Amino acid sequence: MRAPLLTLGILAFLIGTLWIGQGTGLVNWPKSSFMISQMQWAYYGAALAALGVGLMGLALARR
């Protein structure tokens, strides 16, 4: 159960940071994304990244 939690945590963190970048306008990829410069997506990304950190911490704390 440790490996799937860690994988899911890493994936959630990476997607969350992408959403933060797109929401703040720092990442303009893909060019046609509706999320670019929309702050609500930065907030969603922060929540998803925090969830990812929590999942990674839970996975690494398990033995």
mmCIF file of the N, C-alpha and C atoms, coordinates in Angstrom:
data_MODEL
# 
_entry.id   MODEL 
# 
loop_
_atom_site.group_PDB 
_atom_site.id 
_atom_site.type_symbol 
_atom_site.label_atom_id 
_atom_site.label_alt_id 
_atom_site.label_comp_id 
_atom_site.label_asym_id 
_atom_site.label_entity_id 
_atom_site.label_seq_id 
_atom_site.pdbx_PDB_ins_code 
_atom_site.Cartn_x 
_atom_site.Cartn_y 
_atom_site.Cartn_z 
_atom_site.occupancy 
_atom_site.B_iso_or_equiv 
_atom_site.pdbx_formal_charge 
_atom_site.auth_seq_id 
_atom_site.auth_comp_id 
_atom_site.auth_asym_id 
_atom_site.auth_atom_id 
_atom_site.pdbx_PDB_model_num 
ATOM 1   N N  . MET A 1 1  ? 0.818  -1.196 0.000   1.00 0.00 ? 1  MET A N  1 
ATOM 2   C CA . MET A 1 1  ? 0.000  0.000  0.000   1.00 0.00 ? 1  MET A CA 1 
ATOM 3   C C  . MET A 1 1  ? 0.860  1.258  0.000   1.00 0.00 ? 1  MET A C  1 
ATOM 4   N N  . ARG A 1 2  ? 2.114  1.120  0.367   1.00 0.00 ? 2  ARG A N  1 
ATOM 5   C CA . ARG A 1 2  ? 3.005  2.278  0.450   1.00 0.00 ? 2  ARG A CA 1 
ATOM 6   C C  . ARG A 1 2  ? 3.310  2.863  -0.933  1.00 0.00 ? 2  ARG A C  1 
ATOM 7   N N  . ALA A 1 3  ? 3.631  2.011  -1.891  1.00 0.00 ? 3  ALA A N  1 
ATOM 8   C CA . ALA A 1 3  ? 4.005  2.483  -3.229  1.00 0.00 ? 3  ALA A CA 1 
ATOM 9   C C  . ALA A 1 3  ? 2.849  3.194  -3.946  1.00 0.00 ? 3  ALA A C  1 
ATOM 10  N N  . PRO A 1 4  ? 1.618  2.652  -3.914  1.00 0.00 ? 4  PRO A N  1 
ATOM 11  C CA . PRO A 1 4  ? 0.522  3.382  -4.580  1.00 0.00 ? 4  PRO A CA 1 
ATOM 12  C C  . PRO A 1 4  ? 0.235  4.745  -3.934  1.00 0.00 ? 4  PRO A C  1 
ATOM 13  N N  . LEU A 1 5  ? 0.306  4.827  -2.604  1.00 0.00 ? 5  LEU A N  1 
ATOM 14  C CA . LEU A 1 5  ? 0.089  6.103  -1.928  1.00 0.00 ? 5  LEU A CA 1 
ATOM 15  C C  . LEU A 1 5  ? 1.173  7.110  -2.297  1.00 0.00 ? 5  LEU A C  1 
ATOM 16  N N  . LEU A 1 6  ? 2.400  6.643  -2.340  1.00 0.00 ? 6  LEU A N  1 
ATOM 17  C CA . LEU A 1 6  ? 3.508  7.530  -2.698  1.00 0.00 ? 6  LEU A CA 1 
ATOM 18  C C  . LEU A 1 6  ? 3.374  8.004  -4.143  1.00 0.00 ? 6  LEU A C  1 
ATOM 19  N N  . THR A 1 7  ? 3.040  7.101  -5.040  1.00 0.00 ? 7  THR A N  1 
ATOM 20  C CA . THR A 1 7  ? 2.857  7.454  -6.449  1.00 0.00 ? 7  THR A CA 1 
ATOM 21  C C  . THR A 1 7  ? 1.714  8.450  -6.621  1.00 0.00 ? 7  THR A C  1 
ATOM 22  N N  . LEU A 1 8  ? 0.600  8.193  -5.954  1.00 0.00 ? 8  LEU A N  1 
ATOM 23  C CA . LEU A 1 8  ? -0.540 9.100  -6.033  1.00 0.00 ? 8  LEU A CA 1 
ATOM 24  C C  . LEU A 1 8  ? -0.201 10.465 -5.434  1.00 0.00 ? 8  LEU A C  1 
ATOM 25  N N  . GLY A 1 9  ? 0.558  10.476 -4.351  1.00 0.00 ? 9  GLY A N  1 
ATOM 26  C CA . GLY A 1 9  ? 0.969  11.728 -3.729  1.00 0.00 ? 9  GLY A CA 1 
ATOM 27  C C  . GLY A 1 9  ? 1.874  12.550 -4.633  1.00 0.00 ? 9  GLY A C  1 
ATOM 28  N N  . ILE A 1 10 ? 2.823  11.891 -5.264  1.00 0.00 ? 10 ILE A N  1 
ATOM 29  C CA . ILE A 1 10 ? 3.728  12.592 -6.175  1.00 0.00 ? 10 ILE A CA 1 
ATOM 30  C C  . ILE A 1 10 ? 2.957  13.146 -7.365  1.00 0.00 ? 10 ILE A C  1 
ATOM 31  N N  . LEU A 1 11 ? 2.060  12.343 -7.921  1.00 0.00 ? 11 LEU A N  1 
ATOM 32  C CA . LEU A 1 11 ? 1.259  12.783 -9.064  1.00 0.00 ? 11 LEU A CA 1 
ATOM 33  C C  . LEU A 1 11 ? 0.370  13.972 -8.686  1.00 0.00 ? 11 LEU A C  1 
ATOM 34  N N  . ALA A 1 12 ? -0.273 13.910 -7.525  1.00 0.00 ? 12 ALA A N  1 
ATOM 35  C CA . ALA A 1 12 ? -1.129 15.008 -7.073  1.00 0.00 ? 12 ALA A CA 1 
ATOM 36  C C  . ALA A 1 12 ? -0.310 16.274 -6.855  1.00 0.00 ? 12 ALA A C  1 
ATOM 37  N N  . PHE A 1 13 ? 0.882  16.142 -6.296  1.00 0.00 ? 13 PHE A N  1 
ATOM 38  C CA . PHE A 1 13 ? 1.736  17.300 -6.070  1.00 0.00 ? 13 PHE A CA 1 
ATOM 39  C C  . PHE A 1 13 ? 2.160  17.942 -7.387  1.00 0.00 ? 13 PHE A C  1 
ATOM 40  N N  . LEU A 1 14 ? 2.567  17.130 -8.347  1.00 0.00 ? 14 LEU A N  1 
ATOM 41  C CA . LEU A 1 14 ? 3.005  17.665 -9.635  1.00 0.00 ? 14 LEU A CA 1 
ATOM 42  C C  . LEU A 1 14 ? 1.870  18.340 -10.401 1.00 0.00 ? 14 LEU A C  1 
ATOM 43  N N  . ILE A 1 15 ? 0.708  17.719 -10.411 1.00 0.00 ? 15 ILE A N  1 
ATOM 44  C CA . ILE A 1 15 ? -0.438 18.329 -11.091 1.00 0.00 ? 15 ILE A CA 1 
ATOM 45  C C  . ILE A 1 15 ? -0.847 19.609 -10.373 1.00 0.00 ? 15 ILE A C  1 
ATOM 46  N N  . GLY A 1 16 ? -0.814 19.588 -9.047  1.00 0.00 ? 16 GLY A N  1 
ATOM 47  C CA . GLY A 1 16 ? -1.152 20.782 -8.278  1.00 0.00 ? 16 GLY A CA 1 
ATOM 48  C C  . GLY A 1 16 ? -0.223 21.941 -8.564  1.00 0.00 ? 16 GLY A C  1 
ATOM 49  N N  . THR A 1 17 ? 1.072  21.667 -8.658  1.00 0.00 ? 17 THR A N  1 
ATOM 50  C CA . THR A 1 17 ? 2.009  22.755 -8.950  1.00 0.00 ? 17 THR A CA 1 
ATOM 51  C C  . THR A 1 17 ? 1.829  23.263 -10.384 1.00 0.00 ? 17 THR A C  1 
ATOM 52  N N  . LEU A 1 18 ? 1.459  22.378 -11.316 1.00 0.00 ? 18 LEU A N  1 
ATOM 53  C CA . LEU A 1 18 ? 1.151  22.831 -12.671 1.00 0.00 ? 18 LEU A CA 1 
ATOM 54  C C  . LEU A 1 18 ? -0.055 23.763 -12.655 1.00 0.00 ? 18 LEU A C  1 
ATOM 55  N N  . TRP A 1 19 ? -1.085 23.402 -11.901 1.00 0.00 ? 19 TRP A N  1 
ATOM 56  C CA . TRP A 1 19 ? -2.279 24.233 -11.813 1.00 0.00 ? 19 TRP A CA 1 
ATOM 57  C C  . TRP A 1 19 ? -1.969 25.571 -11.161 1.00 0.00 ? 19 TRP A C  1 
ATOM 58  N N  . ILE A 1 20 ? -1.099 25.576 -10.174 1.00 0.00 ? 20 ILE A N  1 
ATOM 59  C CA . ILE A 1 20 ? -0.691 26.843 -9.552  1.00 0.00 ? 20 ILE A CA 1 
ATOM 60  C C  . ILE A 1 20 ? -0.004 27.720 -10.597 1.00 0.00 ? 20 ILE A C  1 
ATOM 61  N N  . GLY A 1 21 ? 0.911  27.135 -11.353 1.00 0.00 ? 21 GLY A N  1 
ATOM 62  C CA . GLY A 1 21 ? 1.613  27.886 -12.388 1.00 0.00 ? 21 GLY A CA 1 
ATOM 63  C C  . GLY A 1 21 ? 0.683  28.426 -13.463 1.00 0.00 ? 21 GLY A C  1 
ATOM 64  N N  . GLN A 1 22 ? -0.259 27.606 -13.879 1.00 0.00 ? 22 GLN A N  1 
ATOM 65  C CA . GLN A 1 22 ? -1.206 28.059 -14.896 1.00 0.00 ? 22 GLN A CA 1 
ATOM 66  C C  . GLN A 1 22 ? -2.148 29.120 -14.330 1.00 0.00 ? 22 GLN A C  1 
ATOM 67  N N  . GLY A 1 23 ? -2.627 28.922 -13.132 1.00 0.00 ? 23 GLY A N  1 
ATOM 68  C CA . GLY A 1 23 ? -3.562 29.862 -12.525 1.00 0.00 ? 23 GLY A CA 1 
ATOM 69  C C  . GLY A 1 23 ? -2.962 31.236 -12.284 1.00 0.00 ? 23 GLY A C  1 
ATOM 70  N N  . THR A 1 24 ? -1.676 31.264 -11.959 1.00 0.00 ? 24 THR A N  1 
ATOM 71  C CA . THR A 1 24 ? -1.006 32.542 -11.729 1.00 0.00 ? 24 THR A CA 1 
ATOM 72  C C  . THR A 1 24 ? -0.460 33.149 -13.012 1.00 0.00 ? 24 THR A C  1 
ATOM 73  N N  . GLY A 1 25 ? -0.491 32.404 -14.102 1.00 0.00 ? 25 GLY A N  1 
ATOM 74  C CA . GLY A 1 25 ? 0.003  32.911 -15.378 1.00 0.00 ? 25 GLY A CA 1 
ATOM 75  C C  . GLY A 1 25 ? 1.493  32.696 -15.588 1.00 0.00 ? 25 GLY A C  1 
ATOM 76  N N  . LEU A 1 26 ? 2.146  31.974 -14.678 1.00 0.00 ? 26 LEU A N  1 
ATOM 77  C CA . LEU A 1 26 ? 3.577  31.708 -14.827 1.00 0.00 ? 26 LEU A CA 1 
ATOM 78  C C  . LEU A 1 26 ? 3.862  30.624 -15.860 1.00 0.00 ? 26 LEU A C  1 
ATOM 79  N N  . VAL A 1 27 ? 2.930  29.696 -16.019 1.00 0.00 ? 27 VAL A N  1 
ATOM 80  C CA . VAL A 1 27 ? 3.077  28.605 -16.978 1.00 0.00 ? 27 VAL A CA 1 
ATOM 81  C C  . VAL A 1 27 ? 2.001  28.788 -18.043 1.00 0.00 ? 27 VAL A C  1 
ATOM 82  N N  . ASN A 1 28 ? 2.429  29.003 -19.264 1.00 0.00 ? 28 ASN A N  1 
ATOM 83  C CA . ASN A 1 28 ? 1.495  29.203 -20.375 1.00 0.00 ? 28 ASN A CA 1 
ATOM 84  C C  . ASN A 1 28 ? 1.460  27.980 -21.278 1.00 0.00 ? 28 ASN A C  1 
ATOM 85  N N  . TRP A 1 29 ? 1.376  26.827 -20.679 1.00 0.00 ? 29 TRP A N  1 
ATOM 86  C CA . TRP A 1 29 ? 1.319  25.576 -21.419 1.00 0.00 ? 29 TRP A CA 1 
ATOM 87  C C  . TRP A 1 29 ? 0.129  24.775 -20.954 1.00 0.00 ? 29 TRP A C  1 
ATOM 88  N N  . PRO A 1 30 ? -0.678 24.226 -21.797 1.00 0.00 ? 30 PRO A N  1 
ATOM 89  C CA . PRO A 1 30 ? -0.740 24.482 -23.231 1.00 0.00 ? 30 PRO A CA 1 
ATOM 90  C C  . PRO A 1 30 ? -1.336 25.857 -23.523 1.00 0.00 ? 30 PRO A C  1 
ATOM 91  N N  . LYS A 1 31 ? -1.022 26.405 -24.652 1.00 0.00 ? 31 LYS A N  1 
ATOM 92  C CA . LYS A 1 31 ? -1.429 27.767 -25.000 1.00 0.00 ? 31 LYS A CA 1 
ATOM 93  C C  . LYS A 1 31 ? -2.941 27.959 -24.972 1.00 0.00 ? 31 LYS A C  1 
ATOM 94  N N  . SER A 1 32 ? -3.690 26.928 -25.290 1.00 0.00 ? 32 SER A N  1 
ATOM 95  C CA . SER A 1 32 ? -5.146 27.059 -25.373 1.00 0.00 ? 32 SER A CA 1 
ATOM 96  C C  . SER A 1 32 ? -5.860 26.722 -24.061 1.00 0.00 ? 32 SER A C  1 
ATOM 97  N N  . SER A 1 33 ? -5.138 26.610 -22.973 1.00 0.00 ? 33 SER A N  1 
ATOM 98  C CA . SER A 1 33 ? -5.746 26.216 -21.705 1.00 0.00 ? 33 SER A CA 1 
ATOM 99  C C  . SER A 1 33 ? -6.646 27.322 -21.144 1.00 0.00 ? 33 SER A C  1 
ATOM 100 N N  . PHE A 1 34 ? -7.803 26.921 -20.660 1.00 0.00 ? 34 PHE A N  1 
ATOM 101 C CA . PHE A 1 34 ? -8.734 27.873 -20.049 1.00 0.00 ? 34 PHE A CA 1 
ATOM 102 C C  . PHE A 1 34 ? -8.313 28.247 -18.640 1.00 0.00 ? 34 PHE A C  1 
ATOM 103 N N  . MET A 1 35 ? -7.299 27.592 -18.099 1.00 0.00 ? 35 MET A N  1 
ATOM 104 C CA . MET A 1 35 ? -6.866 27.812 -16.722 1.00 0.00 ? 35 MET A CA 1 
ATOM 105 C C  . MET A 1 35 ? -5.838 28.933 -16.580 1.00 0.00 ? 35 MET A C  1 
ATOM 106 N N  . ILE A 1 36 ? -5.270 29.390 -17.677 1.00 0.00 ? 36 ILE A N  1 
ATOM 107 C CA . ILE A 1 36 ? -4.194 30.374 -17.618 1.00 0.00 ? 36 ILE A CA 1 
ATOM 108 C C  . ILE A 1 36 ? -4.717 31.704 -17.098 1.00 0.00 ? 36 ILE A C  1 
ATOM 109 N N  . SER A 1 37 ? -4.027 32.230 -16.097 1.00 0.00 ? 37 SER A N  1 
ATOM 110 C CA . SER A 1 37 ? -4.347 33.507 -15.437 1.00 0.00 ? 37 SER A CA 1 
ATOM 111 C C  . SER A 1 37 ? -5.732 33.515 -14.788 1.00 0.00 ? 37 SER A C  1 
ATOM 112 N N  . GLN A 1 38 ? -6.170 32.377 -14.301 1.00 0.00 ? 38 GLN A N  1 
ATOM 113 C CA . GLN A 1 38 ? -7.422 32.260 -13.552 1.00 0.00 ? 38 GLN A CA 1 
ATOM 114 C C  . GLN A 1 38 ? -7.057 31.831 -12.125 1.00 0.00 ? 38 GLN A C  1 
ATOM 115 N N  . MET A 1 39 ? -7.083 32.776 -11.189 1.00 0.00 ? 39 MET A N  1 
ATOM 116 C CA . MET A 1 39 ? -6.597 32.525 -9.836  1.00 0.00 ? 39 MET A CA 1 
ATOM 117 C C  . MET A 1 39 ? -7.313 31.378 -9.129  1.00 0.00 ? 39 MET A C  1 
ATOM 118 N N  . GLN A 1 40 ? -8.548 31.095 -9.482  1.00 0.00 ? 40 GLN A N  1 
ATOM 119 C CA . GLN A 1 40 ? -9.233 29.997 -8.807  1.00 0.00 ? 40 GLN A CA 1 
ATOM 120 C C  . GLN A 1 40 ? -8.482 28.689 -9.020  1.00 0.00 ? 40 GLN A C  1 
ATOM 121 N N  . TRP A 1 41 ? -7.830 28.528 -10.174 1.00 0.00 ? 41 TRP A N  1 
ATOM 122 C CA . TRP A 1 41 ? -7.074 27.312 -10.441 1.00 0.00 ? 41 TRP A CA 1 
ATOM 123 C C  . TRP A 1 41 ? -5.791 27.265 -9.629  1.00 0.00 ? 41 TRP A C  1 
ATOM 124 N N  . ALA A 1 42 ? -5.235 28.406 -9.290  1.00 0.00 ? 42 ALA A N  1 
ATOM 125 C CA . ALA A 1 42 ? -4.078 28.424 -8.394  1.00 0.00 ? 42 ALA A CA 1 
ATOM 126 C C  . ALA A 1 42 ? -4.487 27.933 -7.014  1.00 0.00 ? 42 ALA A C  1 
ATOM 127 N N  . TYR A 1 43 ? -5.668 28.311 -6.561  1.00 0.00 ? 43 TYR A N  1 
ATOM 128 C CA . TYR A 1 43 ? -6.163 27.844 -5.263  1.00 0.00 ? 43 TYR A CA 1 
ATOM 129 C C  . TYR A 1 43 ? -6.453 26.342 -5.295  1.00 0.00 ? 43 TYR A C  1 
ATOM 130 N N  . TYR A 1 44 ? -7.081 25.870 -6.368  1.00 0.00 ? 44 TYR A N  1 
ATOM 131 C CA . TYR A 1 44 ? -7.324 24.434 -6.506  1.00 0.00 ? 44 TYR A CA 1 
ATOM 132 C C  . TYR A 1 44 ? -5.995 23.669 -6.536  1.00 0.00 ? 44 TYR A C  1 
ATOM 133 N N  . GLY A 1 45 ? -5.020 24.239 -7.230  1.00 0.00 ? 45 GLY A N  1 
ATOM 134 C CA . GLY A 1 45 ? -3.708 23.600 -7.308  1.00 0.00 ? 45 GLY A CA 1 
ATOM 135 C C  . GLY A 1 45 ? -3.011 23.542 -5.963  1.00 0.00 ? 45 GLY A C  1 
ATOM 136 N N  . ALA A 1 46 ? -3.142 24.610 -5.176  1.00 0.00 ? 46 ALA A N  1 
ATOM 137 C CA . ALA A 1 46 ? -2.540 24.616 -3.840  1.00 0.00 ? 46 ALA A CA 1 
ATOM 138 C C  . ALA A 1 46 ? -3.167 23.536 -2.966  1.00 0.00 ? 46 ALA A C  1 
ATOM 139 N N  . ALA A 1 47 ? -4.475 23.383 -3.068  1.00 0.00 ? 47 ALA A N  1 
ATOM 140 C CA . ALA A 1 47 ? -5.154 22.345 -2.290  1.00 0.00 ? 47 ALA A CA 1 
ATOM 141 C C  . ALA A 1 47 ? -4.717 20.950 -2.744  1.00 0.00 ? 47 ALA A C  1 
ATOM 142 N N  . LEU A 1 48 ? -4.610 20.749 -4.050  1.00 0.00 ? 48 LEU A N  1 
ATOM 143 C CA . LEU A 1 48 ? -4.193 19.453 -4.573  1.00 0.00 ? 48 LEU A CA 1 
ATOM 144 C C  . LEU A 1 48 ? -2.742 19.155 -4.213  1.00 0.00 ? 48 LEU A C  1 
ATOM 145 N N  . ALA A 1 49 ? -1.873 20.153 -4.287  1.00 0.00 ? 49 ALA A N  1 
ATOM 146 C CA . ALA A 1 49 ? -0.474 19.958 -3.917  1.00 0.00 ? 49 ALA A CA 1 
ATOM 147 C C  . ALA A 1 49 ? -0.356 19.627 -2.422  1.00 0.00 ? 49 ALA A C  1 
ATOM 148 N N  . ALA A 1 50 ? -1.152 20.288 -1.589  1.00 0.00 ? 50 ALA A N  1 
ATOM 149 C CA . ALA A 1 50 ? -1.135 19.990 -0.152  1.00 0.00 ? 50 ALA A CA 1 
ATOM 150 C C  . ALA A 1 50 ? -1.623 18.566 0.109   1.00 0.00 ? 50 ALA A C  1 
ATOM 151 N N  . LEU A 1 51 ? -2.648 18.138 -0.609  1.00 0.00 ? 51 LEU A N  1 
ATOM 152 C CA . LEU A 1 51 ? -3.116 16.766 -0.485  1.00 0.00 ? 51 LEU A CA 1 
ATOM 153 C C  . LEU A 1 51 ? -2.015 15.789 -0.892  1.00 0.00 ? 51 LEU A C  1 
ATOM 154 N N  . GLY A 1 52 ? -1.303 16.126 -1.967  1.00 0.00 ? 52 GLY A N  1 
ATOM 155 C CA . GLY A 1 52 ? -0.201 15.277 -2.417  1.00 0.00 ? 52 GLY A CA 1 
ATOM 156 C C  . GLY A 1 52 ? 0.907  15.167 -1.381  1.00 0.00 ? 52 GLY A C  1 
ATOM 157 N N  . VAL A 1 53 ? 1.243  16.276 -0.744  1.00 0.00 ? 53 VAL A N  1 
ATOM 158 C CA . VAL A 1 53 ? 2.267  16.250 0.313   1.00 0.00 ? 53 VAL A CA 1 
ATOM 159 C C  . VAL A 1 53 ? 1.785  15.382 1.471   1.00 0.00 ? 53 VAL A C  1 
ATOM 160 N N  . GLY A 1 54 ? 0.503  15.511 1.807   1.00 0.00 ? 54 GLY A N  1 
ATOM 161 C CA . GLY A 1 54 ? -0.050 14.676 2.882   1.00 0.00 ? 54 GLY A CA 1 
ATOM 162 C C  . GLY A 1 54 ? 0.002  13.202 2.547   1.00 0.00 ? 54 GLY A C  1 
ATOM 163 N N  . LEU A 1 55 ? -0.340 12.851 1.322   1.00 0.00 ? 55 LEU A N  1 
ATOM 164 C CA . LEU A 1 55 ? -0.282 11.447 0.908   1.00 0.00 ? 55 LEU A CA 1 
ATOM 165 C C  . LEU A 1 55 ? 1.148  10.921 0.910   1.00 0.00 ? 55 LEU A C  1 
ATOM 166 N N  . MET A 1 56 ? 2.090  11.751 0.461   1.00 0.00 ? 56 MET A N  1 
ATOM 167 C CA . MET A 1 56 ? 3.488  11.322 0.483   1.00 0.00 ? 56 MET A CA 1 
ATOM 168 C C  . MET A 1 56 ? 3.961  11.121 1.921   1.00 0.00 ? 56 MET A C  1 
ATOM 169 N N  . GLY A 1 57 ? 3.584  12.042 2.797   1.00 0.00 ? 57 GLY A N  1 
ATOM 170 C CA . GLY A 1 57 ? 3.964  11.901 4.208   1.00 0.00 ? 57 GLY A CA 1 
ATOM 171 C C  . GLY A 1 57 ? 3.365  10.659 4.829   1.00 0.00 ? 57 GLY A C  1 
ATOM 172 N N  . LEU A 1 58 ? 2.100  10.366 4.515   1.00 0.00 ? 58 LEU A N  1 
ATOM 173 C CA . LEU A 1 58 ? 1.447  9.173  5.026   1.00 0.00 ? 58 LEU A CA 1 
ATOM 174 C C  . LEU A 1 58 ? 2.147  7.914  4.504   1.00 0.00 ? 58 LEU A C  1 
ATOM 175 N N  . ALA A 1 59 ? 2.491  7.914  3.230   1.00 0.00 ? 59 ALA A N  1 
ATOM 176 C CA . ALA A 1 59 ? 3.155  6.754  2.642   1.00 0.00 ? 59 ALA A CA 1 
ATOM 177 C C  . ALA A 1 59 ? 4.529  6.531  3.248   1.00 0.00 ? 59 ALA A C  1 
ATOM 178 N N  . LEU A 1 60 ? 5.260  7.600  3.486   1.00 0.00 ? 60 LEU A N  1 
ATOM 179 C CA . LEU A 1 60 ? 6.617  7.450  4.028   1.00 0.00 ? 60 LEU A CA 1 
ATOM 180 C C  . LEU A 1 60 ? 6.604  7.135  5.519   1.00 0.00 ? 60 LEU A C  1 
ATOM 181 N N  . ALA A 1 61 ? 5.523  7.475  6.219   1.00 0.00 ? 61 ALA A N  1 
ATOM 182 C CA . ALA A 1 61 ? 5.435  7.184  7.647   1.00 0.00 ? 61 ALA A CA 1 
ATOM 183 C C  . ALA A 1 61 ? 5.054  5.728  7.896   1.00 0.00 ? 61 ALA A C  1 
ATOM 184 N N  . ARG A 1 62 ? 4.443  5.106  6.908   1.00 0.00 ? 62 ARG A N  1 
ATOM 185 C CA . ARG A 1 62 ? 4.036  3.694  7.055   1.00 0.00 ? 62 ARG A CA 1 
ATOM 186 C C  . ARG A 1 62 ? 5.251  2.789  6.977   1.00 0.00 ? 62 ARG A C  1 
ATOM 187 N N  . ARG A 1 63 ? 5.220  1.748  7.776   1.00 0.00 ? 63 ARG A N  1 
ATOM 188 C CA . ARG A 1 63 ? 6.311  0.761  7.731   1.00 0.00 ? 63 ARG A CA 1 
ATOM 189 C C  . ARG A 1 63 ? 5.783  -0.610 7.617   1.00 0.00 ? 63 ARG A C  1 
# 
